[in-house]
Structure formats: C-alpha cells, structure tokens
Amino acid sequence: MLAGILPYVKVREIVAVLDLDVLFYPCPRNGPNFRPKAIELGGKQQFPYMVDPNTGVAMYESDAIIKYLVDKYGDGRVPLMLSLGLLKG
C-alpha cells in the first residue's frame, strides 16, 4: 500500500487525475445498501473493489486498481505525488 493514504482515497485520487467518469458506491462496514452487492459480485468482503464496465476487468487492492487505471486510461505512470504517498486522505 502506498504509505499514509487510505486505499479508497488513492483510487479516488487517480480517478480524478485521469478525469474518468465513474460511479462510486459507498460500502461502509455493515452497510445495507451496496456492500452485499459488492460481496456478491466479487466474492469477498474487501474494499476497494473495482469493476471496469468497458473491459469486464474486476479487481481488489488499491495499488493494483491504480496500476490498471493508469495503464488502461493514462500514460502508464502513477503520478509522483500519489506514488510517494504525499496525498493524504
């Protein structure tokens, strides 16, 4: 994990940097709305969880999600401020 940043914050930041249109579904612990659906789709109670509707790729782990997003929708490089853990959530 990139030091000092909450996993969902890192994903939110790279989405903003890449200017992607996404739907975020809040999944607080014991949340009744979206958490059960995320678990049904992915099979785990682990967040963040991403599904790319353009490719069908689904994954956990914020660093893997960030790498995927910059490779697929960016120039393949994680921004320095994010990779150094300088963005705080």
All heavy atoms as an XYZ file, in Angstrom:
693
protein
N       0.838     -1.169      0.000
C       0.000      0.000      0.000
C       0.887      1.239      0.000
O       1.899      1.274      0.673
C      -0.912     -0.008      1.223
C      -1.839      1.177      1.256
S      -3.161      1.022      2.474
C      -2.346      1.632      3.923
N       0.495      2.232     -0.742
C       1.231      3.491     -0.722
C       1.074      4.094      0.667
O      -0.023      4.239      1.173
C       0.697      4.443     -1.792
C       0.831      3.930     -3.228
C       0.152      4.884     -4.189
C       2.275      3.746     -3.611
N       2.174      4.436      1.282
C       2.199      4.830      2.690
C       1.323      6.038      2.973
O       1.324      7.014      2.232
C       3.636      5.132      3.102
N       0.567      5.958      4.065
C      -0.138      7.106      4.593
C      -1.453      7.454      3.935
O      -2.078      8.421      4.320
N      -1.891      6.705      2.958
C      -3.129      7.053      2.263
C      -4.099      5.897      2.390
O      -3.746      4.743      2.146
C      -2.876      7.328      0.767
C      -1.856      8.433      0.589
C      -4.169      7.722      0.074
C      -1.493      8.693     -0.848
N      -5.325      6.206      2.749
C      -6.352      5.179      2.800
C      -6.586      4.626      1.399
O      -6.568      5.381      0.422
C      -7.649      5.758      3.349
C      -7.594      6.244      4.797
C      -8.859      6.995      5.156
C      -7.371      5.085      5.737
N      -6.806      3.327      1.272
C      -6.922      2.713     -0.052
C      -7.968      3.358     -0.956
O      -7.703      3.628     -2.124
C      -7.292      1.263      0.259
C      -6.740      1.018      1.617
C      -6.868      2.326      2.336
N      -9.158      3.630     -0.423
C     -10.189      4.220     -1.278
C      -9.849      5.643     -1.704
O     -10.241      6.081     -2.778
C     -11.566      4.155     -0.605
C     -11.683      5.002      0.643
C     -12.049      6.329      0.572
C     -11.423      4.460      1.893
C     -12.146      7.108      1.705
C     -11.521      5.224      3.034
C     -11.890      6.557      2.937
O     -11.982      7.323      4.061
N      -9.090      6.347     -0.877
C      -8.689      7.715     -1.225
C      -7.713      7.684     -2.400
O      -7.817      8.496     -3.326
C      -8.070      8.443     -0.014
C      -7.485      9.790     -0.420
C      -9.099      8.599      1.090
N      -6.796      6.723     -2.402
C      -5.838      6.612     -3.512
C      -6.572      6.360     -4.821
O      -6.248      6.964     -5.846
C      -4.855      5.471     -3.264
C      -3.979      5.665     -2.075
C      -2.895      4.622     -1.979
C      -3.414      3.226     -1.948
N      -2.354      2.228     -1.756
N      -7.565      5.482     -4.787
C      -8.319      5.177     -6.002
C      -9.093      6.414     -6.451
O      -9.097      6.761     -7.637
C      -9.252      3.968     -5.788
C     -10.166      3.764     -6.981
C      -8.426      2.709     -5.506
N      -9.719      7.092     -5.518
C     -10.460      8.319     -5.850
C      -9.531      9.362     -6.474
O      -9.886     10.037     -7.438
C     -11.122      8.871     -4.588
C     -12.025     10.060     -4.861
C     -12.629     10.610     -3.590
N     -11.565     11.145     -2.752
C     -11.595     11.169     -1.444
N     -12.604     10.662     -0.785
N     -10.595     11.701     -0.764
N      -8.327      9.489     -5.935
C      -7.377     10.473     -6.463
C      -6.950     10.146     -7.894
O      -6.889     11.030     -8.736
C      -6.147     10.568     -5.555
C      -6.411     11.207     -4.223
C      -6.871     12.654     -4.325
O      -6.421     13.379     -5.232
O      -7.697     13.049     -3.490
N      -6.652      8.885     -8.196
C      -6.220      8.558     -9.557
C      -7.367      8.717    -10.537
O      -7.158      9.120    -11.677
C      -5.558      7.163     -9.643
C      -4.703      7.064    -10.912
C      -6.565      6.058     -9.617
C      -3.562      8.034    -11.002
N      -8.592      8.443    -10.098
C      -9.753      8.662    -10.954
C      -9.868     10.149    -11.297
O     -10.126     10.506    -12.450
C     -11.037      8.132    -10.273
C     -12.291      8.665    -10.937
C     -11.041      6.611    -10.277
N      -9.634     11.009    -10.320
C      -9.677     12.458    -10.564
C      -8.545     12.895    -11.492
O      -8.757     13.668    -12.422
C      -9.611     13.222     -9.241
N      -7.340     12.399    -11.250
C      -6.192     12.758    -12.087
C      -6.428     12.356    -13.539
O      -6.123     13.112    -14.463
C      -4.895     12.092    -11.547
C      -3.763     12.179    -12.550
C      -4.480     12.732    -10.224
N      -6.997     11.166    -13.740
C      -7.238     10.668    -15.099
C      -8.529     11.227    -15.699
O      -8.818     10.978    -16.862
C      -7.280      9.139    -15.100
C      -5.976      8.441    -14.729
C      -6.196      6.948    -14.591
C      -4.887      8.745    -15.751
N      -9.299     11.961    -14.890
C     -10.566     12.570    -15.329
C     -11.521     11.510    -15.889
O     -12.076     11.671    -16.979
C     -10.304     13.672    -16.349
C     -11.509     14.578    -16.573
O     -12.330     14.695    -15.640
O     -11.644     15.144    -17.674
N     -11.683     10.430    -15.122
C     -12.553      9.342    -15.544
C     -13.965      9.538    -14.990
O     -14.135     10.028    -13.876
C     -12.013      8.000    -15.038
C     -10.622      7.608    -15.531
C     -10.169      6.326    -14.843
C     -10.610      7.449    -17.039
N     -14.954      9.150    -15.760
C     -16.333      9.127    -15.283
C     -16.565      7.775    -14.624
O     -16.459      6.736    -15.288
C     -17.320      9.297    -16.440
C     -17.311     10.702    -17.016
O     -17.096     11.650    -16.239
O     -17.497     10.839    -18.234
N     -16.829      7.783    -13.335
C     -17.029      6.539    -12.594
C     -18.225      6.682    -11.665
O     -18.653      7.790    -11.332
C     -15.796      6.137    -11.755
C     -14.569      5.955    -12.610
C     -15.537      7.148    -10.660
N     -18.734      5.552    -11.243
C     -19.740      5.501    -10.190
C     -19.086      4.887     -8.975
O     -18.567      3.773     -9.036
C     -20.932      4.637    -10.615
C     -21.788      5.179    -11.739
C     -22.822      4.136    -12.154
C     -22.467      6.461    -11.325
N     -19.075      5.625     -7.883
C     -18.579      5.104     -6.617
C     -19.788      4.709     -5.779
O     -20.734      5.472     -5.654
C     -17.780      6.161     -5.844
C     -16.422      6.432     -6.396
C     -16.155      7.608     -7.067
C     -15.393      5.526     -6.221
C     -14.890      7.864     -7.572
C     -14.125      5.776     -6.713
C     -13.876      6.949     -7.397
N     -19.746      3.521     -5.222
C     -20.800      3.066     -4.333
C     -20.225      2.951     -2.931
O     -19.304      2.157     -2.707
C     -21.337      1.706     -4.781
C     -22.028      1.757     -6.118
C     -21.383      1.340     -7.267
C     -23.335      2.233     -6.218
C     -22.016      1.391     -8.499
C     -23.971      2.283     -7.452
C     -23.316      1.859     -8.582
O     -23.942      1.910     -9.798
N     -20.761      3.728     -1.984
C     -20.238      3.664     -0.617
C     -20.570      2.325      0.024
O     -21.692      1.840     -0.068
C     -20.957      4.816      0.095
C     -22.194      5.046     -0.704
C     -21.874      4.660     -2.127
N     -19.581      1.726      0.645
C     -19.735      0.408      1.274
C     -19.230      0.434      2.704
O     -18.272     -0.271      3.046
C     -18.995     -0.652      0.458
S     -19.646     -0.897     -1.190
N     -19.867      1.237      3.571
C     -19.405      1.266      4.959
C     -19.623     -0.085      5.633
O     -20.504     -0.857      5.242
C     -20.283      2.344      5.602
C     -21.509      2.389      4.768
C     -21.064      2.046      3.372
N     -18.824     -0.342      6.641
C     -18.944     -1.598      7.395
C     -20.394     -1.770      7.844
O     -21.005     -0.841      8.354
C     -18.014     -1.563      8.605
C     -17.911     -2.885      9.317
C     -16.870     -2.875     10.435
N     -15.605     -2.279     10.082
C     -14.617     -2.894      9.416
N     -14.771     -4.132      9.028
N     -13.492     -2.268      9.161
N     -20.934     -2.952      7.608
C     -22.322     -3.293      7.925
C     -23.342     -2.466      7.141
O     -24.510     -2.419      7.511
C     -22.602     -3.176      9.426
C     -21.722     -4.087     10.233
O     -21.480     -5.234      9.856
N     -21.194     -3.581     11.338
N     -22.898     -1.799      6.083
C     -23.819     -1.019      5.264
C     -24.784     -1.927      4.514
O     -24.363     -2.909      3.912
N     -26.076     -1.602      4.537
C     -27.079     -2.480      3.932
C     -27.287     -2.255      2.432
O     -27.919     -3.069      1.782
C     -28.353     -2.107      4.700
C     -28.166     -0.649      5.005
C     -26.682     -0.502      5.276
N     -26.769     -1.182      1.879
C     -27.118     -0.832      0.506
C     -26.244     -1.493     -0.550
O     -26.732     -2.287     -1.343
C     -27.107      0.686      0.326
C     -28.168      1.357      1.171
O     -29.245      0.807      1.370
N     -27.860      2.516      1.703
N     -24.972     -1.156     -0.606
C     -24.123     -1.608     -1.700
C     -23.141     -2.702     -1.313
O     -22.668     -3.444     -2.166
C     -23.361     -0.429     -2.310
C     -24.284      0.648     -2.820
C     -24.316      1.891     -2.233
C     -25.127      0.394     -3.891
C     -25.176      2.875     -2.691
C     -25.988      1.370     -4.350
C     -26.016      2.612     -3.756
N     -22.810     -2.795     -0.045
C     -21.833     -3.798      0.407
C     -22.256     -5.224      0.023
O     -21.446     -5.969     -0.527
C     -21.596     -3.677      1.902
C     -20.522     -4.602      2.427
C     -20.226     -4.308      3.882
N     -19.263     -3.232      4.002
C     -17.973     -3.414      4.270
N     -17.500     -4.618      4.446
N     -17.170     -2.389      4.364
N     -23.507     -5.638      0.263
C     -23.896     -7.001     -0.133
C     -23.740     -7.255     -1.630
O     -23.321     -8.333     -2.046
C     -25.360     -7.101      0.308
C     -25.484     -6.105      1.418
C     -24.576     -4.976      1.013
N     -24.041     -6.266     -2.463
C     -23.902     -6.431     -3.909
C     -22.437     -6.570     -4.292
O     -22.073     -7.404     -5.136
C     -24.542     -5.252     -4.651
C     -24.504     -5.370     -6.145
C     -25.318     -6.559     -6.626
C     -25.433     -6.555     -8.133
N     -26.180     -7.700     -8.640
N     -21.572     -5.778     -3.681
C     -20.133     -5.876     -3.968
C     -19.603     -7.251     -3.569
O     -18.818     -7.857     -4.302
C     -19.364     -4.771     -3.243
N     -20.054     -7.754     -2.439
C     -19.622     -9.083     -1.991
C     -20.152    -10.150     -2.939
O     -19.444    -11.088     -3.306
C     -20.063     -9.330     -0.535
C     -19.331     -8.355      0.399
C     -19.811    -10.766     -0.127
C     -19.882     -8.291      1.804
N     -21.387     -9.989     -3.391
C     -21.977    -10.938     -4.348
C     -21.177    -10.949     -5.661
O     -20.883    -12.013     -6.208
C     -23.421    -10.540     -4.636
C     -24.123    -11.392     -5.665
C     -25.494    -10.847     -6.004
O     -26.194    -10.336     -5.105
O     -25.874    -10.921     -7.185
N     -20.803     -9.786     -6.137
C     -20.056     -9.690     -7.396
C     -18.641    -10.224     -7.270
O     -18.158    -10.946     -8.139
C     -20.004     -8.241     -7.879
C     -21.298     -7.646     -8.400
C     -21.127     -6.146     -8.634
C     -21.727     -8.344     -9.684
N     -17.952     -9.836     -6.193
C     -16.542    -10.175     -6.064
C     -16.231    -11.374     -5.205
O     -15.135    -11.916     -5.277
N     -17.166    -11.750     -4.355
C     -16.951    -12.916     -3.526
C     -16.198    -12.663     -2.232
O     -15.984    -13.587     -1.460
N     -15.773    -11.424     -2.004
C     -15.026    -11.116     -0.777
C     -15.585     -9.853     -0.135
O     -16.135     -8.997     -0.819
C     -13.548    -10.851     -1.074
C     -12.763    -12.028     -1.533
C     -11.273    -11.739     -1.390
C     -10.626    -11.502     -2.731
N      -9.191    -11.277     -2.626
N     -15.376     -9.757      1.139
C     -15.716     -8.540      1.867
C     -14.440     -7.714      1.987
O     -13.846     -7.597      3.043
C     -16.292     -8.894      3.234
C     -16.828     -7.709      3.970
C     -17.656     -8.134      5.156
O     -18.580     -8.911      5.034
N     -17.318     -7.612      6.324
N     -14.011     -7.191      0.854
C     -12.763     -6.430      0.780
C     -12.997     -5.224     -0.120
O     -13.597     -5.340     -1.181
C     -11.666     -7.317      0.196
C     -10.338     -6.624      0.067
C      -9.283     -7.563     -0.492
O      -9.375     -8.781     -0.393
N      -8.266     -6.993     -1.098
N     -12.487     -4.086      0.315
C     -12.690     -2.849     -0.436
C     -11.406     -2.042     -0.435
O     -10.653     -2.123      0.529
C     -13.830     -2.048      0.198
C     -15.123     -2.832      0.196
C     -15.480     -3.610      1.280
C     -15.933     -2.830     -0.923
C     -16.642     -4.350      1.268
C     -17.102     -3.572     -0.945
C     -17.459     -4.328      0.151
N     -11.116     -1.294     -1.499
C     -11.978     -1.049     -2.642
C     -12.078     -2.272     -3.563
O     -11.194     -3.128     -3.592
C     -11.313      0.115     -3.367
C      -9.881      0.025     -3.002
C      -9.850     -0.551     -1.604
N     -13.159     -2.287     -4.310
C     -13.406     -3.303     -5.329
C     -13.822     -2.563     -6.587
O     -14.686     -1.691     -6.534
C     -14.510     -4.254     -4.872
C     -14.940     -5.261     -5.910
C     -14.055     -6.232     -6.354
C     -16.217     -5.240     -6.430
C     -14.444     -7.162     -7.305
C     -16.618     -6.172     -7.373
C     -15.734     -7.126     -7.808
O     -16.112     -8.050     -8.746
N     -13.194     -2.863     -7.700
C     -13.466     -2.154     -8.946
C     -13.925     -3.125    -10.020
O     -13.382     -4.218    -10.144
C     -12.204     -1.444     -9.444
C     -12.446     -0.695    -10.744
S     -10.950     -0.436    -11.745
C     -10.693     -2.062    -12.417
N     -14.926     -2.685    -10.768
C     -15.337     -3.385    -11.979
C     -15.295     -2.367    -13.100
O     -15.940     -1.320    -13.014
C     -16.759     -3.970    -11.855
C     -17.172     -4.639    -13.159
C     -16.863     -4.939    -10.692
N     -14.520     -2.636    -14.135
C     -14.450     -1.757    -15.297
C     -15.488     -2.249    -16.308
O     -15.307     -3.296    -16.918
C     -13.049     -1.795    -15.912
C     -12.901     -0.840    -17.085
O     -13.913     -0.384    -17.638
O     -11.741     -0.553    -17.459
N     -16.572     -1.499    -16.490
C     -17.616     -1.949    -17.403
C     -17.180     -1.947    -18.867
O     -17.796     -2.607    -19.696
C     -18.764     -0.962    -17.165
C     -18.097      0.271    -16.669
C     -16.895     -0.209    -15.884
N     -16.106     -1.243    -19.176
C     -15.600     -1.203    -20.552
C     -14.867     -2.471    -20.939
O     -14.828     -2.835    -22.112
C     -14.662     -0.008    -20.746
C     -15.377      1.302    -20.542
O     -16.483      1.503    -21.015
N     -14.747      2.191    -19.799
N     -14.266     -3.139    -19.947
C     -13.445     -4.314    -20.242
C     -13.886     -5.573    -19.502
O     -13.429     -6.661    -19.833
C     -11.974     -4.046    -19.865
O     -11.897     -3.833    -18.445
C     -11.416     -2.841    -20.612
N     -14.714     -5.405    -18.471
C     -15.116     -6.536    -17.653
C     -14.099     -6.906    -16.592
O     -14.319     -7.832    -15.819
N     -12.988     -6.185    -16.521
C     -11.963     -6.453    -15.510
C     -12.511     -6.076    -14.134
O     -13.105     -5.013    -13.966
C     -10.676     -5.647    -15.812
C      -9.704     -5.702    -14.652
C     -10.027     -6.149    -17.083
N     -12.314     -6.972    -13.174
C     -12.716     -6.720    -11.794
C     -11.528     -7.038    -10.900
O     -10.810     -8.010    -11.142
C     -13.907     -7.596    -11.420
N     -11.316     -6.205     -9.887
C     -10.175     -6.440     -9.003
C     -10.321     -5.730     -7.675
O     -11.092     -4.781     -7.539
C      -8.874     -6.019     -9.680
C      -8.769     -4.544     -9.970
S      -7.202     -4.062    -10.754
C      -7.228     -4.989    -12.249
N      -9.547     -6.236     -6.713
C      -9.380     -5.635     -5.398
C      -7.986     -5.009     -5.366
O      -7.288     -5.009     -6.352
C      -9.457     -6.710     -4.306
C     -10.795     -7.397     -4.216
C     -11.019     -8.609     -4.850
C     -11.825     -6.832     -3.493
C     -12.245     -9.251     -4.758
C     -13.057     -7.460     -3.389
C     -13.255     -8.676     -4.026
O     -14.465     -9.303     -3.923
N      -7.613     -4.524     -4.223
C      -6.278     -3.960     -3.972
C      -6.093     -2.622     -4.676
O      -5.981     -2.556     -5.900
C      -5.150     -4.922     -4.354
C      -5.180     -6.232     -3.626
C      -4.994     -6.099     -2.118
O      -4.414     -5.101     -1.653
O      -5.443     -7.014     -1.417
N      -6.029     -1.577     -3.887
C      -5.952     -0.228     -4.441
C      -4.743     -0.025     -5.349
O      -4.865      0.607     -6.406
C      -5.956      0.812     -3.326
O      -4.908      0.573     -2.420
N      -3.596     -0.557     -4.982
C      -2.413     -0.361     -5.834
C      -2.580     -1.050     -7.189
O      -2.168     -0.514     -8.217
C      -1.151     -0.860     -5.132
C      -0.774     -0.004     -3.932
O      -1.200      1.170     -3.872
O      -0.059     -0.507     -3.052
N      -3.215     -2.217     -7.200
C      -3.479     -2.919     -8.464
C      -4.499     -2.151     -9.292
O      -4.360     -2.042    -10.519
C      -3.973     -4.333     -8.193
N      -5.520     -1.594     -8.643
C      -6.519     -0.799     -9.344
C      -5.871      0.423     -9.976
O      -6.100      0.738    -11.142
C      -7.660     -0.394     -8.387
C      -8.450     -1.635     -7.960
C      -8.566      0.656     -9.022
C      -9.435     -1.392     -6.822
N      -5.020      1.102     -9.211
C      -4.337      2.294     -9.723
C      -3.466      1.937    -10.915
O      -3.502      2.618    -11.944
C      -3.515      2.958     -8.595
C      -4.464      3.588     -7.579
C      -2.540      3.981     -9.155
C      -3.806      3.984     -6.279
N      -2.697      0.882    -10.806
C      -1.834      0.451    -11.913
C      -2.668      0.138    -13.154
O      -2.331      0.535    -14.270
C      -0.999     -0.764    -11.482
C      -0.080     -1.297    -12.547
C       1.086     -0.381    -12.779
C       2.084     -1.024    -13.731
N       2.439     -0.178    -14.840
N      -3.755     -0.585    -12.964
C      -4.639     -0.913    -14.080
C      -5.165      0.365    -14.740
O      -5.141      0.495    -15.972
C      -5.812     -1.783    -13.597
C      -6.871     -1.946    -14.642
C      -6.729     -2.879    -15.662
C      -8.007     -1.151    -14.634
C      -7.689     -3.018    -16.651
C      -8.978     -1.281    -15.606
C      -8.821     -2.210    -16.617
O      -9.784     -2.328    -17.594
N      -5.665      1.295    -13.925
C      -6.262      2.518    -14.475
C      -5.249      3.365    -15.240
O      -5.558      3.880    -16.322
C      -6.938      3.333    -13.372
C      -8.181      2.694    -12.748
C      -8.669      3.530    -11.571
C      -9.287      2.506    -13.785
N      -4.044      3.519    -14.693
C      -3.052      4.332    -15.418
C      -2.568      3.624    -16.679
O      -2.275      4.279    -17.683
C      -1.856      4.776    -14.542
C      -2.316      5.675    -13.407
C      -1.048      3.625    -14.029
N      -2.510      2.298    -16.652
C      -2.115      1.558    -17.860
C      -3.205      1.615    -18.921
O      -2.918      1.799    -20.107
C      -1.807      0.094    -17.531
C      -0.490     -0.084    -16.795
O       0.318      0.869    -16.758
O      -0.274     -1.176    -16.248
N      -4.454      1.472    -18.504
C      -5.563      1.406    -19.455
C      -6.012      2.780    -19.943
O      -6.326      2.957    -21.112
C      -6.746      0.669    -18.799
C      -7.950      0.484    -19.672
C      -7.684     -0.526    -20.750
C      -8.928     -0.706    -21.612
N      -8.641     -1.452    -22.818
N      -6.049      3.772    -19.040
C      -6.650      5.065    -19.367
C      -5.685      6.238    -19.242
O      -6.069      7.371    -19.492
C      -7.874      5.312    -18.480
C      -8.923      4.243    -18.665
C      -9.132      3.260    -17.712
C      -9.694      4.210    -19.822
C     -10.091      2.271    -17.890
C     -10.656      3.230    -20.011
C     -10.849      2.267    -19.041
O     -11.802      1.285    -19.220
N      -4.453      5.968    -18.895
C      -3.467      7.030    -18.758
C      -2.229      6.698    -19.555
O      -2.279      5.946    -20.532
N      -1.103      7.234    -19.115
C       0.154      7.030    -19.838
C       1.016      5.929    -19.214
O       2.174      5.758    -19.573
C       0.947      8.327    -19.902
C       1.366      8.861    -18.542
O       1.155      8.172    -17.525
O       1.894      9.984    -18.501
N       0.437      5.191    -18.257
C       1.168      4.089    -17.639
C       1.985      4.479    -16.427
O       2.611      3.622    -15.808
N       1.994      5.758    -16.085
C       2.801      6.224    -14.944
C       1.898      6.721    -13.822
O       1.031      7.555    -14.060
C       3.740      7.332    -15.365
C       4.811      6.863    -16.353
C       5.714      7.982    -16.759
N       4.908      8.912    -17.566
C       5.293     10.129    -17.908
N       6.466     10.586    -17.522
N       4.517     10.888    -18.638
N       2.145      6.238    -12.617
C       1.435      6.734    -11.445
C       2.020      8.104    -11.104
O       3.247      8.250    -11.032
C       1.594      5.762    -10.254
C       0.945      6.322     -9.001
C       1.017      4.398    -10.609
N       1.183      9.133    -10.914
C       1.702     10.456    -10.573
C       2.603     10.424     -9.343
O       2.326      9.701     -8.379
C       0.440     11.278    -10.304
C      -0.624     10.585    -11.091
C      -0.274      9.126    -11.031
N       3.662     11.186     -9.388
C       4.672     11.193     -8.334
C       4.081     11.453     -6.956
O       4.405     10.755     -5.996
C       5.757     12.228     -8.651
C       6.929     12.280     -7.683
C       7.667     10.949     -7.662
C       7.874     13.399     -8.058
N       3.222     12.451     -6.825
C       2.645     12.783     -5.516
C       1.876     11.590     -4.946
O       1.907     11.358     -3.743
C       1.707     13.990     -5.628
C       2.415     15.283     -5.976
S       3.421     15.897     -4.634
C       2.169     16.524     -3.559
N       1.211     10.830     -5.800
C       0.468      9.664     -5.337
C       1.405      8.505     -5.032
O       1.274      7.824     -4.015
C      -0.570      9.247     -6.386
C      -1.549      8.156     -5.989
C      -2.305      8.518     -4.723
C      -2.514      7.876     -7.113
N       2.383      8.283     -5.873
C       3.301      7.154     -5.660
C       4.181      7.349     -4.432
O       4.593      6.376     -3.805
C       4.175      6.916     -6.903
O       5.055      8.002     -7.112
N       4.438      8.588     -4.049
C       5.241      8.863     -2.859
C       4.407      8.891     -1.578
O       4.946      9.037     -0.487
C       5.973     10.199     -3.006
C       7.069     10.249     -4.073
C       7.649     11.650     -4.161
C       8.144      9.229     -3.780
N       3.082      8.801     -1.737
C       2.205      8.837     -0.566
C       2.052     10.218      0.019
O       1.783     10.358      1.193
N       2.207     11.255     -0.810
C       2.128     12.620     -0.312
C       0.713     13.170     -0.278
O       0.475     14.214      0.301
C       3.030     13.528     -1.151
C       4.508     13.158     -1.112
C       5.308     14.060     -2.049
C       5.059     13.233      0.303
N      -0.224     12.478     -0.920
C      -1.625     12.885     -0.853
C      -2.225     12.212      0.366
O      -2.076     11.022      0.567
C      -2.380     12.471     -2.114
C      -1.872     13.094     -3.407
C      -2.604     12.499     -4.592
C      -2.045     14.586     -3.379
N      -2.882     12.974      1.190
C      -3.426     12.440      2.444
C      -4.945     12.415      2.379
O      -5.562     13.328      1.848
C      -2.995     13.295      3.648
C      -1.495     13.362      3.812
C      -0.907     12.032      4.193
C       0.586     12.138      4.393
N       1.226     10.879      4.510
N      -5.512     11.349      2.943
C      -6.965     11.226      2.974
C      -7.489     11.353      4.358
O      -6.843     11.361      5.318
